[in-house]
Amino acid sequence: MRWIENVGRFVFGAECLGCGKPSRNLDPWLCPECVSELDRESTVDLSPGPDVYSLFPMRPLTRKLVHALKYKGVSGMATYLVKHSSSVRYGVVREDLSMLPKPLYFVPVPLHRARFRERGYNQAEKIAAALAVVFGGKVCRWLRRRTFVVSQTKLSKEARERNVAYAFECTLKEPPVSGTVVVVDDVFTTGATTSACLAAFGRGFPLPVKVCTLLYDEPASAAADFAADNQMEWDLS
């Protein structure tokens, strides 16, 4: 019964989104032990490819937190993870983005309308907004999704590329005269989705373009990491 659950939370505390144990010291989602684990995971500077930055490796804890962001309506998790990233605070992301031509245009990878209706928000846009607050940039919806693609989870690198090829188009009519574009997504695996986004800008796009994601999931482990998720839910990079 709900009243018993509420009494239990009052006495023992709400459950930590990381370990699932009740705690009265959540901050507001993780217990102190999981916060320490998250901080340890964030100490590694990740660059999965040229001009690509990821804030955390894919680990059981970070996977649960991004799952909460995408499927449990915990939209504030985007800001929470950005703030807990050592790379954002003092690592390679902080160093590199501070040296890029300004202003910074954070462009979220768009969701298909059907996915947006299910979730109520685009998690990539929440991440972009959090990064824009930290680095003083702006969020720009310059990409539009043309097609609805199936989950990238169990696809090979070549299949991923085919799956998202020409999936996006650029809606920007006149490029800015200065600045840097940072394409933002939740997870980077093979780069198929973000590469399709970069292709949408075209070869003649005058501004430098970078990529920033919350997590990096190595392609070899991606299928195992996400096997429990709904086939149509995870739309990895």
C-alpha positions, 0 to 999 in steps of 0.5 A: 500500500502507498501509505506504507511505502511513504512511511518507509521512506520517512523512516528509512529514506528514499532509495538511491538511484545508484545502489537502490538502498534506502538512504536519508542522505541523498543529494538528491538522487545518490547516497554518499557512497555512490556519489564517491563512486561517480566522482571516481568514474569522472576522473578519466578524460575520455576522447573517443575520437577526434574532436569528441569528448565524453564526460563519463565511461559507461559503467553500471552506475552511470548507465543507471543514471542515464537510464533515469534521465531517459526513461524515468523522467529525471530530467535534472539528471543532465545538470547533475551529471554535468556538474559532477564531471571532473572533465567539465570542472577542470579537465580536458573539456574545460581546457579545450572548450575554453580555448574554442572560438566563441560563442559556443553553440550547443546543438542537441541531437534531435529526437523523433516526434514519437520519442519526444511525446513518450518522454516529454523532453529531449535528453540531449537538449537537457544536457546541452542546456547544462553545458551552456550554463557552465560554459556560457554558450547557447542551445540551438535547435539546428538539426531536425530528425527526418526518419525514425530509426530503430535502436542502435544497441545490437547493430554492428558499426556498419549497420549503425551507419546505414541505420542513421544515414541521412536521418538528420537535416540542418535547419540553419539558413544562414550560419553565424560568422563566428563561434563553435558548434558542439553537437550534444548527445547522451551516449557515444558508441561508434559515432554513427549518430553524431557523424550523421549529424555532422554530415547534415551540416555539410562539407562547406559549413564554416564553423568548427564542429565538436561533439560532447556526450555524457557517456562513452560506451566501447563498441565491443561492450555496448550490446552486453551493456544494453541487452536488457533495454527495450529494443526501440528505446535506446538510440545510441550515438 
